[in-house]
Amino acid sequence: MREEHGTGRFFRCLLPRAFHVELVHCDQEQNIHIYRATPRGAG
């Protein structure tokens, strides 16, 4: 993840305030992280 852009902090700290966040795919060689986010209270 592009830590220099604050991406990790966004997914670890900011997004979970309003969404349930799940890492669904990670490829460290390609630096690809795919997340699923659903609103809190949905469902």
N, CA, C and O atoms as a Tripos MOL2 file, in Angstrom:
@<TRIPOS>MOLECULE
protein
  172   171    43     0     0
PROTEIN
NO_CHARGES

@<TRIPOS>ATOM
      1 N           0.8210   -1.1710    0.0000 N.3       1 MET1
      2 CA          0.0000    0.0000    0.0000 C.3       1 MET1
      3 C           0.8720    1.2440    0.0000 C.2       1 MET1
      4 O           2.0050    1.2100    0.4800 O.2       1 MET1
      5 N           0.3700    2.3030   -0.5160 N.am      2 ARG2
      6 CA          1.1410    3.5400   -0.6360 C.3       2 ARG2
      7 C           1.0660    4.3390    0.6600 C.2       2 ARG2
      8 O           0.2650    5.2650    0.7900 O.2       2 ARG2
      9 N           1.9090    3.9670    1.6090 N.am      3 GLU3
     10 CA          1.9150    4.6480    2.9030 C.3       3 GLU3
     11 C           2.2500    6.1300    2.7570 C.2       3 GLU3
     12 O           1.7810    6.9530    3.5430 O.2       3 GLU3
     13 N           3.0590    6.4710    1.7590 N.am      4 GLU4
     14 CA          3.4200    7.8770    1.5760 C.3       4 GLU4
     15 C           2.2090    8.7390    1.2150 C.2       4 GLU4
     16 O           2.2550    9.9630    1.3370 O.2       4 GLU4
     17 N           1.1330    8.1000    0.7720 N.am      5 HIS5
     18 CA         -0.1040    8.8170    0.4410 C.3       5 HIS5
     19 C          -1.1390    8.7120    1.5560 C.2       5 HIS5
     20 O          -2.2250    9.2830    1.4530 O.2       5 HIS5
     21 N          -0.8040    7.9790    2.6250 N.am      6 GLY6
     22 CA         -1.7390    7.8190    3.7350 C.3       6 GLY6
     23 C          -2.8090    6.7720    3.4920 C.2       6 GLY6
     24 O          -3.7970    6.7170    4.2240 O.2       6 GLY6
     25 N          -2.6270    5.9430    2.4780 N.am      7 THR7
     26 CA         -3.6300    4.9460    2.1290 C.3       7 THR7
     27 C          -3.8760    3.9630    3.2610 C.2       7 THR7
     28 O          -5.0250    3.6550    3.5760 O.2       7 THR7
     29 N          -2.8190    3.4720    3.8690 N.am      8 GLY8
     30 CA         -2.9690    2.5110    4.9610 C.3       8 GLY8
     31 C          -3.7560    3.0840    6.1150 C.2       8 GLY8
     32 O          -4.6360    2.4180    6.6600 O.2       8 GLY8
     33 N          -3.4500    4.3120    6.4960 N.am      9 ARG9
     34 CA         -4.1750    4.9720    7.5850 C.3       9 ARG9
     35 C          -5.6490    5.1280    7.2320 C.2       9 ARG9
     36 O          -6.5130    4.9490    8.0910 O.2       9 ARG9
     37 N          -5.9420    5.4550    5.9910 N.am     10 PHE10
     38 CA         -7.3260    5.6040    5.5480 C.3      10 PHE10
     39 C          -8.1060    4.3140    5.7700 C.2      10 PHE10
     40 O          -9.2020    4.3400    6.3310 O.2      10 PHE10
     41 N          -7.5430    3.1720    5.3310 N.am     11 PHE11
     42 CA         -8.2530    1.9010    5.4560 C.3      11 PHE11
     43 C          -8.2460    1.3570    6.8780 C.2      11 PHE11
     44 O          -9.1910    0.6710    7.2680 O.2      11 PHE11
     45 N          -7.2070    1.6410    7.6680 N.am     12 ARG12
     46 CA         -7.1270    1.1330    9.0460 C.3      12 ARG12
     47 C          -7.8650    1.9990   10.0490 C.2      12 ARG12
     48 O          -8.4280    1.4830   11.0150 O.2      12 ARG12
     49 N          -7.8720    3.3170    9.8350 N.am     13 CYS13
     50 CA         -8.3770    4.2310   10.8680 C.3      13 CYS13
     51 C          -9.6250    5.0180   10.4680 C.2      13 CYS13
     52 O         -10.5710    5.1110   11.2500 O.2      13 CYS13
     53 N          -9.6350    5.5710    9.2890 N.am     14 LEU14
     54 CA        -10.7190    6.4730    8.9160 C.3      14 LEU14
     55 C         -11.9510    5.7510    8.3680 C.2      14 LEU14
     56 O         -13.0650    5.9970    8.8300 O.2      14 LEU14
     57 N         -11.7660    4.8830    7.4090 N.am     15 LEU15
     58 CA        -12.9010    4.1970    6.7890 C.3      15 LEU15
     59 C         -13.7060    3.3610    7.7850 C.2      15 LEU15
     60 O         -14.9350    3.3690    7.7100 O.2      15 LEU15
     61 N         -13.0690    2.6380    8.7170 N.am     16 PRO16
     62 CA        -13.8400    1.8190    9.6600 C.3      16 PRO16
     63 C         -14.7570    2.6080   10.5960 C.2      16 PRO16
     64 O         -15.6080    2.0090   11.2540 O.2      16 PRO16
     65 N         -14.6120    3.9050   10.6750 N.am     17 ARG17
     66 CA        -15.5250    4.7010   11.5010 C.3      17 ARG17
     67 C         -16.9470    4.6380   10.9610 C.2      17 ARG17
     68 O         -17.9060    4.6860   11.7310 O.2      17 ARG17
     69 N         -17.0900    4.5310    9.6500 N.am     18 ALA18
     70 CA        -18.4120    4.5390    9.0280 C.3      18 ALA18
     71 C         -18.7460    3.2410    8.3070 C.2      18 ALA18
     72 O         -19.9040    3.0060    7.9630 O.2      18 ALA18
     73 N         -17.7350    2.3860    8.0710 N.am     19 PHE19
     74 CA        -17.9470    1.1750    7.2840 C.3      19 PHE19
     75 C         -17.2990   -0.0310    7.9490 C.2      19 PHE19
     76 O         -16.3020    0.0930    8.6610 O.2      19 PHE19
     77 N         -17.8830   -1.1970    7.7030 N.am     20 HIS20
     78 CA        -17.2060   -2.4520    8.0110 C.3      20 HIS20
     79 C         -16.2540   -2.6820    6.8440 C.2      20 HIS20
     80 O         -16.6810   -2.6760    5.6890 O.2      20 HIS20
     81 N         -14.9860   -2.8820    7.1260 N.am     21 VAL21
     82 CA        -13.9770   -3.0050    6.0750 C.3      21 VAL21
     83 C         -13.3420   -4.3830    6.1540 C.2      21 VAL21
     84 O         -12.9350   -4.8300    7.2270 O.2      21 VAL21
     85 N         -13.2600   -5.0570    5.0020 N.am     22 GLU22
     86 CA        -12.6690   -6.3910    4.9280 C.3      22 GLU22
     87 C         -11.6790   -6.4330    3.7670 C.2      22 GLU22
     88 O         -12.0210   -6.0680    2.6420 O.2      22 GLU22
     89 N         -10.4690   -6.8730    4.0360 N.am     23 LEU23
     90 CA         -9.4850   -7.0800    2.9780 C.3      23 LEU23
     91 C          -9.8330   -8.3880    2.2830 C.2      23 LEU23
     92 O          -9.8140   -9.4460    2.9110 O.2      23 LEU23
     93 N         -10.1500   -8.3290    0.9960 N.am     24 VAL24
     94 CA        -10.5630   -9.5310    0.2760 C.3      24 VAL24
     95 C          -9.4760  -10.0860   -0.6340 C.2      24 VAL24
     96 O          -9.5390  -11.2500   -1.0270 O.2      24 VAL24
     97 N          -8.4790   -9.2730   -0.9740 N.am     25 HIS25
     98 CA         -7.3740   -9.7580   -1.8050 C.3      25 HIS25
     99 C          -6.1490   -8.8920   -1.5510 C.2      25 HIS25
    100 O          -6.2470   -7.6690   -1.4440 O.2      25 HIS25
    101 N          -4.9970   -9.5410   -1.4570 N.am     26 CYS26
    102 CA         -3.7470   -8.8190   -1.2450 C.3      26 CYS26
    103 C          -2.6510   -9.4860   -2.0670 C.2      26 CYS26
    104 O          -2.4240  -10.6900   -1.9450 O.2      26 CYS26
    105 N          -1.9780   -8.7140   -2.8950 N.am     27 ASP27
    106 CA         -0.8370   -9.1890   -3.6710 C.3      27 ASP27
    107 C           0.3220   -8.2450   -3.3700 C.2      27 ASP27
    108 O           0.4110   -7.1610   -3.9480 O.2      27 ASP27
    109 N           1.2040   -8.6550   -2.4700 N.am     28 GLN28
    110 CA          2.3090   -7.7970   -2.0510 C.3      28 GLN28
    111 C           3.2830   -7.5120   -3.1940 C.2      28 GLN28
    112 O           3.8490   -6.4210   -3.2630 O.2      28 GLN28
    113 N           3.4840   -8.4790   -4.0910 N.am     29 GLU29
    114 CA          4.4160   -8.2660   -5.2070 C.3      29 GLU29
    115 C           3.9340   -7.1630   -6.1390 C.2      29 GLU29
    116 O           4.7280   -6.3510   -6.6130 O.2      29 GLU29
    117 N           2.6330   -7.1380   -6.4000 N.am     30 GLN30
    118 CA          2.0550   -6.1350   -7.2980 C.3      30 GLN30
    119 C           1.5740   -4.8940   -6.5390 C.2      30 GLN30
    120 O           1.1380   -3.9190   -7.1520 O.2      30 GLN30
    121 N           1.6540   -4.9330   -5.2000 N.am     31 ASN31
    122 CA          1.1640   -3.8510   -4.3450 C.3      31 ASN31
    123 C          -0.3170   -3.5820   -4.6040 C.2      31 ASN31
    124 O          -0.7320   -2.4400   -4.8040 O.2      31 ASN31
    125 N          -1.1080   -4.6690   -4.5960 N.am     32 ILE32
    126 CA         -2.5490   -4.5780   -4.8240 C.3      32 ILE32
    127 C          -3.2700   -5.0260   -3.5620 C.2      32 ILE32
    128 O          -3.0020   -6.1020   -3.0270 O.2      32 ILE32
    129 N          -4.1880   -4.1870   -3.0950 N.am     33 HIS33
    130 CA         -5.0220   -4.5020   -1.9390 C.3      33 HIS33
    131 C          -6.4610   -4.1820   -2.3320 C.2      33 HIS33
    132 O          -6.7670   -3.0450   -2.6890 O.2      33 HIS33
    133 N          -7.3360   -5.1660   -2.2690 N.am     34 ILE34
    134 CA         -8.7400   -4.9630   -2.6170 C.3      34 ILE34
    135 C          -9.5690   -5.1450   -1.3530 C.2      34 ILE34
    136 O          -9.4510   -6.1530   -0.6560 O.2      34 ILE34
    137 N         -10.4050   -4.1590   -1.0710 N.am     35 TYR35
    138 CA        -11.2230   -4.1490    0.1330 C.3      35 TYR35
    139 C         -12.7020   -4.1890   -0.2230 C.2      35 TYR35
    140 O         -13.1170   -3.7320   -1.2880 O.2      35 TYR35
    141 N         -13.4820   -4.7440    0.6920 N.am     36 ARG36
    142 CA        -14.9430   -4.6750    0.6230 C.3      36 ARG36
    143 C         -15.3610   -3.7720    1.7800 C.2      36 ARG36
    144 O         -14.9320   -3.9730    2.9160 O.2      36 ARG36
    145 N         -16.1820   -2.7950    1.4950 N.am     37 ALA37
    146 CA        -16.6630   -1.8860    2.5340 C.3      37 ALA37
    147 C         -18.1840   -1.8250    2.4720 C.2      37 ALA37
    148 O         -18.7630   -1.5890    1.4110 O.2      37 ALA37
    149 N         -18.8260   -2.0420    3.6220 N.am     38 THR38
    150 CA        -20.2780   -1.9350    3.7110 C.3      38 THR38
    151 C         -20.6080   -0.9570    4.8350 C.2      38 THR38
    152 O         -19.9320   -0.9360    5.8630 O.2      38 THR38
    153 N         -21.6390   -0.1550    4.6390 N.am     39 PRO39
    154 CA        -21.9870    0.8360    5.6610 C.3      39 PRO39
    155 C         -22.3250    0.1730    6.9930 C.2      39 PRO39
    156 O         -22.9710   -0.8740    7.0220 O.2      39 PRO39
    157 N         -21.8980    0.7710    8.0710 N.am     40 ARG40
    158 CA        -22.2790    0.2820    9.4020 C.3      40 ARG40
    159 C         -23.7820    0.4760    9.5570 C.2      40 ARG40
    160 O         -24.3300    1.5040    9.1620 O.2      40 ARG40
    161 N         -24.4310   -0.5110   10.1280 N.am     41 GLY41
    162 CA        -25.8680   -0.4290   10.3370 C.3      41 GLY41
    163 C         -26.6810   -0.9060    9.1440 C.2      41 GLY41
    164 O         -27.9090   -0.9560    9.2110 O.2      41 GLY41
    165 N         -26.0090   -1.2560    8.0550 N.am     42 ALA42
    166 CA        -26.7320   -1.7660    6.8810 C.3      42 ALA42
    167 C         -27.0540   -3.2330    7.0810 C.2      42 ALA42
    168 O         -26.3020   -3.9660    7.7220 O.2      42 ALA42
    169 N         -28.1640   -3.6470    6.5330 N.am     43 GLY43
    170 CA        -28.4870   -5.0670    6.5480 C.3      43 GLY43
    171 C         -29.3990   -5.4000    7.6290 C.2      43 GLY43
    172 O         -29.7740   -6.5630    7.7840 O.2      43 GLY43
@<TRIPOS>BOND
     1     1     2 1
     2     2     3 1
     3     3     4 2
     4     3     5 am
     5     5     6 1
     6     6     7 1
     7     7     8 2
     8     7     9 am
     9     9    10 1
    10    10    11 1
    11    11    12 2
    12    11    13 am
    13    13    14 1
    14    14    15 1
    15    15    16 2
    16    15    17 am
    17    17    18 1
    18    18    19 1
    19    19    20 2
    20    19    21 am
    21    21    22 1
    22    22    23 1
    23    23    24 2
    24    23    25 am
    25    25    26 1
    26    26    27 1
    27    27    28 2
    28    27    29 am
    29    29    30 1
    30    30    31 1
    31    31    32 2
    32    31    33 am
    33    33    34 1
    34    34    35 1
    35    35    36 2
    36    35    37 am
    37    37    38 1
    38    38    39 1
    39    39    40 2
    40    39    41 am
    41    41    42 1
    42    42    43 1
    43    43    44 2
    44    43    45 am
    45    45    46 1
    46    46    47 1
    47    47    48 2
    48    47    49 am
    49    49    50 1
    50    50    51 1
    51    51    52 2
    52    51    53 am
    53    53    54 1
    54    54    55 1
    55    55    56 2
    56    55    57 am
    57    57    58 1
    58    58    59 1
    59    59    60 2
    60    59    61 am
    61    61    62 1
    62    62    63 1
    63    63    64 2
    64    63    65 am
    65    65    66 1
    66    66    67 1
    67    67    68 2
    68    67    69 am
    69    69    70 1
    70    70    71 1
    71    71    72 2
    72    71    73 am
    73    73    74 1
    74    74    75 1
    75    75    76 2
    76    75    77 am
    77    77    78 1
    78    78    79 1
    79    79    80 2
    80    79    81 am
    81    81    82 1
    82    82    83 1
    83    83    84 2
    84    83    85 am
    85    85    86 1
    86    86    87 1
    87    87    88 2
    88    87    89 am
    89    89    90 1
    90    90    91 1
    91    91    92 2
    92    91    93 am
    93    93    94 1
    94    94    95 1
    95    95    96 2
    96    95    97 am
    97    97    98 1
    98    98    99 1
    99    99   100 2
   100    99   101 am
   101   101   102 1
   102   102   103 1
   103   103   104 2
   104   103   105 am
   105   105   106 1
   106   106   107 1
   107   107   108 2
   108   107   109 am
   109   109   110 1
   110   110   111 1
   111   111   112 2
   112   111   113 am
   113   113   114 1
   114   114   115 1
   115   115   116 2
   116   115   117 am
   117   117   118 1
   118   118   119 1
   119   119   120 2
   120   119   121 am
   121   121   122 1
   122   122   123 1
   123   123   124 2
   124   123   125 am
   125   125   126 1
   126   126   127 1
   127   127   128 2
   128   127   129 am
   129   129   130 1
   130   130   131 1
   131   131   132 2
   132   131   133 am
   133   133   134 1
   134   134   135 1
   135   135   136 2
   136   135   137 am
   137   137   138 1
   138   138   139 1
   139   139   140 2
   140   139   141 am
   141   141   142 1
   142   142   143 1
   143   143   144 2
   144   143   145 am
   145   145   146 1
   146   146   147 1
   147   147   148 2
   148   147   149 am
   149   149   150 1
   150   150   151 1
   151   151   152 2
   152   151   153 am
   153   153   154 1
   154   154   155 1
   155   155   156 2
   156   155   157 am
   157   157   158 1
   158   158   159 1
   159   159   160 2
   160   159   161 am
   161   161   162 1
   162   162   163 1
   163   163   164 2
   164   163   165 am
   165   165   166 1
   166   166   167 1
   167   167   168 2
   168   167   169 am
   169   169   170 1
   170   170   171 1
   171   171   172 2
@<TRIPOS>SUBSTRUCTURE
     1 MET1         2 RESIDUE 1 A MET
     2 ARG2         6 RESIDUE 1 A ARG
     3 GLU3        10 RESIDUE 1 A GLU
     4 GLU4        14 RESIDUE 1 A GLU
     5 HIS5        18 RESIDUE 1 A HIS
     6 GLY6        22 RESIDUE 1 A GLY
     7 THR7        26 RESIDUE 1 A THR
     8 GLY8        30 RESIDUE 1 A GLY
     9 ARG9        34 RESIDUE 1 A ARG
    10 PHE10       38 RESIDUE 1 A PHE
    11 PHE11       42 RESIDUE 1 A PHE
    12 ARG12       46 RESIDUE 1 A ARG
    13 CYS13       50 RESIDUE 1 A CYS
    14 LEU14       54 RESIDUE 1 A LEU
    15 LEU15       58 RESIDUE 1 A LEU
    16 PRO16       62 RESIDUE 1 A PRO
    17 ARG17       66 RESIDUE 1 A ARG
    18 ALA18       70 RESIDUE 1 A ALA
    19 PHE19       74 RESIDUE 1 A PHE
    20 HIS20       78 RESIDUE 1 A HIS
    21 VAL21       82 RESIDUE 1 A VAL
    22 GLU22       86 RESIDUE 1 A GLU
    23 LEU23       90 RESIDUE 1 A LEU
    24 VAL24       94 RESIDUE 1 A VAL
    25 HIS25       98 RESIDUE 1 A HIS
    26 CYS26      102 RESIDUE 1 A CYS
    27 ASP27      106 RESIDUE 1 A ASP
    28 GLN28      110 RESIDUE 1 A GLN
    29 GLU29      114 RESIDUE 1 A GLU
    30 GLN30      118 RESIDUE 1 A GLN
    31 ASN31      122 RESIDUE 1 A ASN
    32 ILE32      126 RESIDUE 1 A ILE
    33 HIS33      130 RESIDUE 1 A HIS
    34 ILE34      134 RESIDUE 1 A ILE
    35 TYR35      138 RESIDUE 1 A TYR
    36 ARG36      142 RESIDUE 1 A ARG
    37 ALA37      146 RESIDUE 1 A ALA
    38 THR38      150 RESIDUE 1 A THR
    39 PRO39      154 RESIDUE 1 A PRO
    40 ARG40      158 RESIDUE 1 A ARG
    41 GLY41      162 RESIDUE 1 A GLY
    42 ALA42      166 RESIDUE 1 A ALA
    43 GLY43      170 RESIDUE 1 A GLY
